[in-house]
């Protein structure tokens, strides 16, 4: 018994290896594709869509954009905006007492007339921060400003030319530089005695008070081998159709706006004219201006500043990601969920429905996790779920059908053997005994052989008919078929009585016979089990 059980266990282990191999191959292949970076684009698109479809957020009243648009350029009559007009704008804004002003316009060269006036404005406005560029194509800052009033405006575009991350600081050949967004946030929060410091959990990142900015790493979220130099963070863009108050140059000149919008605020000046070409691609923001999937660079600066201040003041979450180990464990778990469905649910329609529900659940969890501050891998998880749940389900369905066919053929062979064994073979055995005992002559042997021939042909016809029609009956020979749908005690009695009618000498001497069989509850008996019981009764009688 122990040897037999051990054989069954070894067979199950062998089958387990065979059945598990496709699962391991699918999961390993998806992980390999992800490690190779081929799923980055899909994961970026998923992140963008989740952010764009996020719940509506109120306008961040602390940030105001002063956008110089096409009408302003036409009114001034020149582009770039002359230094005098820019100086007048800065001085006018300063009268509204903003907490800090950011100038997101390159101003390293003179744009006459009015250069001297602009230099004077730079020197007099101590809460002004202008920009330079320090990555790749370097551009120096305005010469009149000290280093602490300069922040770089460089962005980190992904390979699809879309922006999803903010570069806050970076080392250069001469010193360590800070971005416009971090300079503006630092100036705003400094007036509330919240200073910029190094991180505690991650000493290489930045911290305002007890709010540590989660640093982007090369493999964070959907990234694979990204350039994570300096300190970078993912941008959790504000959602909604209107994110910040926006004023034009002409509105500032005429004073036609609510002055409370500017008092004690972060004011960022930038170009909002398509001709200026300061346009960033991003599908994470529901924007129609300048066109769908694009926003002006000054708004990106506003999002970056708003993210930092909101994280410090309201604990609004900045996106971060799991470590590589947890991410790949998450992918493997969804692959195992998919294979569980394919193994446990044999109906293709139910399996498809289950995988659909699980996929919606996975997407829903991934969507909600964004607003819990976590970017988790959704695309590879969805792929292993669908491929294991639907693709391998077809494989296992084929395997089940094949095993079912083999089992069905085995049953037909066994039924055929039982029928021949209990019918023609018993007739043949009786004929051989008679031939030995009585030395039958040819005229006596021929009828017996003809009867045997008819029985064998009848067995063939019965098995063929049963296979083609799936008839629920049992063939007893001599053209006798018994319906297996009848009550079991009636079936047993009919098998008993018809078997005893055979021309066997031992049956002729029987003096005691069964008159009836007790009723049996057939509720849990299959047709094959009924057929097996009938064959057992028949064989017990004839042998």
N, C-alpha and C positions, 0 to 999 in steps of 0.2 A: 504493500500500500504506500509506504514511504517513497519507494523508488518511483512508483507511478505519479505521485504528487510532485516529486522533484522534477520529473520529466515535463509535467504540465507547467511548472514554474519556469523552467528553462525555455519552454516554447513561448511563454508570455513575454519573457525578457527579450528573446530574439525578435518577436513581433513588435515589442516596444521600441527597439532600436530602429527597426525598419520604418515604423510609423512616425517616429520622432525625427528622423533624418531630414525629411522635407521641411519641417518646422525650423530646425536649426539652420538649414540652408537659407530659407527665406529671411529669417531674422538677421543672420550674419550678412547676407547680401545687402539688405537695407542699411544696416549699420556701416558696412564698407562704403556704400554709395554716399552716406552722410559724411563719413570721415573724409571722403575725397572732395567734399564741397559741392557736389552736384545738386543738393537739396537746398542750398542757401537761398536761392532766388525764391523758391516756393515758401520757405519759412519767413523770408522778409515780407512777401506779399500777405501772408497770413497775419503777421504782426500789424502791418499797415491797415488791413481791413478791420481787425479787432479794434484798433485805436480810432479809426474813422467812425465805427459803429458804436462807440462808447456812449454812455449816458450824457445828456446835455449838462454842461457845467456853466456856472454863471461867469460873466465877464470879470476878469481880474482887474479890479479898479486901481490897483497899485501901479499898473503899467499903462502908459499912454504912448501911442505911436504918432509921430508927426511925419506924415508921408508927403514928400514933394512929388506931385503927380504931373501929368501932361499939361493940365490947365495952368499949374504953377509955372512950369517951364515956359509956356506960351506967354504968361503974364510978365515974367522976368525978361523974356526975349533972348535968352542965351542958355546954352548948356555946354559945359558944366555950369552950375549956379555960381555966379560971381562971388568973390570973397565978401564984397560989401553986403550983399543980400543975406549971405550966411551969417555974417557978424550981426546984422540987424535982428535976424531970427533968434540967435543965441541970447542977445541982450534982452529981447522982448520976452522970451521964455523965462529968463532969470527973474523977471519982475513978478512972476506968479509963484515964486519960491518953491520950485520942485526940489525934492531931496537930492536927486542926482540927474545929470543930463548925459546921455550917450550919443555921440556923433558917429553914426555908421556910414560915413562917407569919407572916402580916401581924400586926404588933403595934404599931400606932401609937396605939391607944387603950387605956385602962385596962379590965381585965376583973377586977373585984374578986370575991373577996378576994385579997390578996397582991400588990398592985402594988408596994409598997415592997420586998418580998422579990425581985421580979423585977428591979427596977432595981438592987438590990444585986448580984444574980447577973450582970447585964449588965456591971457595972463591975468585977467580980472576975475574970470569965472573959475573958482577953485573946485567946484563940484562937477566940472566937465571932464568927461573921459572920451577921448578920440581913438581912432583905430590905426593899426598898421597891419602888415602881413609878414609872417615869419616862416611859413611853410612853403617850400618849392619856390614860387615867384615872390620874392620878398619885396616889400614896399615899405619905406621908412614912415614914421609917424610925422605929424606936423612939427616943425622944428621948434616951435615956441612952447611946447608942453614938456613938463618933466616926466620921467619914466612911470611914476606912480599914477599919472593921469592918461596912460596909454594901455590899451588892451588889443590883442590881435583879433581879427575877424575871420580867420581861416576856418573853413568847414571840412569835415571828413565825409566825403561822398563814398558810397558803396559802389561796387562794380556795375550796378545797374543805373548809376548816375543819380541815385536818390539819397537823400540825407535822413539818417535815423539816429545819429549820435552827435554829441557836442564835445568838442575838444576844449577843456577848461584850462590846461596849462601844458607847457612843453619846454624841454631844454633846447637851447640854441647854442651857436658857436661861442657866444659871448656871455650869456647869462640865462636865467630861467624866466620865461615869459608867461603872463596870464592873459586869458581871453577877455574880450569886452564884457561878456555875460558874467564872468566871475567877478570882474572889477565892479560892475554895476550892483550886483548882489551884495558884494562886500561893503560898498559905500552905503547902500540902503540899510543893511542890518547893523552897521557900526553905530548908527544913531540910536539903536536900541541896546547897545552894549553887547552885541553878539559878534564875536570876532572870528576871523578865518584862522584855522589851526590844522595841523596834521591829524590824520585819522588815528583812532585807537585800535580797533580791530584790524584795520589795514593801514599801517603807517604811511603807505605810499599814496593814499588818497587824501581828500580834503574833508574838513569838518567845520560846521558852524554850530557852536554850543554842543548839544548832544545828538545833533543830526549829522551822520556820516554819509557822504555821497558814495554809493556803491560803484566801484570802478569797473569799467568794461575791460574784460580780459579777451585774449585772442579767440577763445572758443565759447564765449558767453552766448547763451540762447541759441539762435540759429546760425551764428557766425562760426566759421572754421578757418583758423589761421589768420584772423584779421590783424591788421596793423593797429595794435593797441598802445602805441607809444604815447608818452606823456600821461596825463590824467583825462580819461574820456568817460562820459556817462551816456547811457541811452536816453533819448528825449521822450518823455511821456507827454506828448502834445496835449494841450487843452482841447477838449471836444466842444462841439457846438458850432453854430453858424457864425456867431460873433464872439471872438475871444478877447479882444481888447478894444478900448476906445481909440479911434483913429481921427486925427485932425490933419488938415492940409496947410500948406504954407500961407495961402490966402486967408484961411480962417484965423490963423494966428495974427496976421497983419491987421485984419479988420476987427478982431476981437469977438467974432460971432460964434461963441461957444461958451460952455459953462466953465468958468474959471476954476471951480472946485475940482475939475478933472485933473488939473496940473499941480495943485498945491500939495506938497509933501509926497509927490509921486516920483516914479522912475520914468523919465521922458526919453524916448529913443528916436532920433532923427535919422531918416533914411529915404531912399528913393522908392517911390511906388508908381513909377512911370515905366511902361514896357520898353520904351526906347533906351532907358538906362541899362537894361539887361542885367539888373541885379535880381535874378529870378532863380529860385531853388525848386527842384523837382521833389515832390513828396505826395504820396497818395494817402498818407495817414491823417490828413486834414481835409474836412469837407469844404473845399474852396473853389470858387468860380472866378476868382480874380488873382492874377491876370488871366488864367485859364484853368480848366479842371486839372487837378494833379500838380498845380504849381502855386507857389506863394512867393512873395517878395522877401529878399534876404533880411530886411529889417524886422519882419514878423518872426522869422526864425530866431533872431536875437531876443525878441520879446518872449517867445516860448521858453528859451533857455534860461532867461532871468527869472521868469515867472515860476518855472519848475523848482529852482533853488529856493526862492523866497517862500513858496507855498510849502515845500518840504520842511523848512525850518519853522514856519509860523503855524501851519495847519496840519503838519505831518502828512501832507499829500505824498503818496508813494512814488519813489523813483524806481524804475524798472531794474530788476536784477535777475539772475538766473541761478539754477542749481549747478553743482559741480558735475563734471563729466560722468562720474560713476553713477550718480543719481539719475542723470538724464538717460543713460543707456539702460539702467534698470527699469525706468519708466517705459521705454520702448519695448523691452523684452516682456514686461507684464502685459502690455496690450497685444503683443504677438501671441502670448499664451491664452489670453481671453478669446482671441479669434480662433485658435485651434480648439479650444474647449467647445465653442459653439459648433464648429464643423464636426467634432467627434460625437457630441451629445445629441444634436438636433439632426435627425435624418431626413426630415422633410425639406427639400430645397427652398420652398416658399417661406417656411417658418425660419429657416436659417438666414435667408436674405433679409427678412424682416428684423430678425434679431441683430444682425450685423448693422443694419441701418440705424436701429435704435442705439446700439453701442457707439456707432460713429457720431451720431448727434450728441450723445452724452460726452464723448471725448472732446468734440469741438466746443461744447458748452463749458466744460471744465477749463479748457485752454483759454476760452474767452474770458471767463470770470477771473481766472488767475492773473490776467493782465491788470485787472482793477484791484487785485490783492497784492500787486507789486512784483509778480513773478512771470517771466517769459519762459514757458516750458515748451519742449518740442512737440508740435502737433502733427506736422506733415509725416515724419518717419513713423510715428505711432499710428497714424491713420493708415499708412501704407501696409504695415505689418498686420494690422487688424483686418483690413479688407482682403489682403492676399491670403493670409492664413484662414480667415473665416469663410471666404467664398472660393478662392482658387483651390485651396487644399480640400475644401468640402467636396468639390467635383472629383478630386483624386480618391478621397475616402469613399464617396458614393460608388465610384467605379469598382473600388476594391470590395465593398460590401456586396455589390451586385454580382461580382465574379465569384465571391465565396458562396453567395446564395445559390448561384447556378450550379456550382460544384456540389454543394450540399443537396440540392434538388436531384441532380443526376445520381448522387450516391444513394439517395432514398429510393429512386426508381430502380436502381440495380438491386438494392436490398429487398424491395417489394417483389421484384421479378424472381429473385432467388427464393424468397419465402413461398411465393405462389407455385413455382416449379417443384420446390422441395416438398411441399405439403400436398401436391397434386400428382403431376406426371411422374416424379421420382418415386413416390410411394407406389404408384401403379406399376412402374418398372420393377421396383423391388419385389412386389407381389408376383409379378409375371416371372421373374427369375426364380423365386421360390417354387412356384408351381412347375416350372420347367424342370427343376432339379428333382422335385419330389415325384412328379407324375410322368415325366418324359413326354411332354406335349408333342403332338404331331403337328405337321405344318398347317392342316386345316383348322386346328384348334389355336395355333399360335398367331395366324394371320389376323383374325378379328381383334385379338388383344392388342396387336401392334397397331392396327388401324385406330383403335380407340385411343391408344397412347399418342398417335400422330395428331388426332383431332384435339386432344387435350392441350398438346404443345402449341398448336395453331391458335386455339382459343385463348391461351395465355398471352400469346403475342398480340392478338387483336384487342384483348382487354387492356394490356399495358399501353398500347398505342392510343386507344380511345381515352384512357385515363389521362395520359400525358397531354393530348391535344385539347381535351375539354375540361381538364381539372375536375373531373367528376368525383364526387365525394361518396365513393362506394368501395367495396372490396370484392374481388373475384375469387370464388372458391372452386372453380373447375366445373366441367360439364355444363357450361353455359349459365352457371348460377352467379348472380351478383346481388349483394346485400347493400341496401342504402344505410350509410353511416349516420344519417341525420335522425334515424328512428331512436326511440328510447333504448338505453344501453341493455336493459334486461331482455328486451325483445331481440336486439341484435345478437346477444350471446346465445339466446335459445335457438335462433335461426341458424347460427354458425354450428351450434352443437347438433341440431337435428339434421341439417343438410350434410354435415360431415359423416354422421353415422349411417346415412343412406348409401354411402359408397360400398362397392362390392368387395369388401374385405372380410375374409372368413372370421376374423376375431370379433367383428361387429355382430355377426349372426348368432353368437353364443351369449351375448349380453343378456342378463336377466333383470338387472336393475338399471333404470335410466332416470336421468334428471327430468322432472316434470316442469320445473320453472326456475327462473333465476330471480333473486331479490333485486328490486330497483336500485340503481346507482345514480348518484347525482353527477351528471356529465358537465357541470358548469365550468370546471377548470381543465377539461380534457380537450386537446386539439384533435383534429381529424387524424393526424399521424399517430397520436397516442391511442386513439380508438382502434385504428387499423392494426397497430402493434399488439394490443390486447387480444383482438380477434385472431391474429396469426398465432399468438402464443396458445390460445385455446385450441385452435385447429391442430397445431403441431403436437400439443400434449395428447390429443385424441388419436392421431394417426401413428404416433411413434410409441 
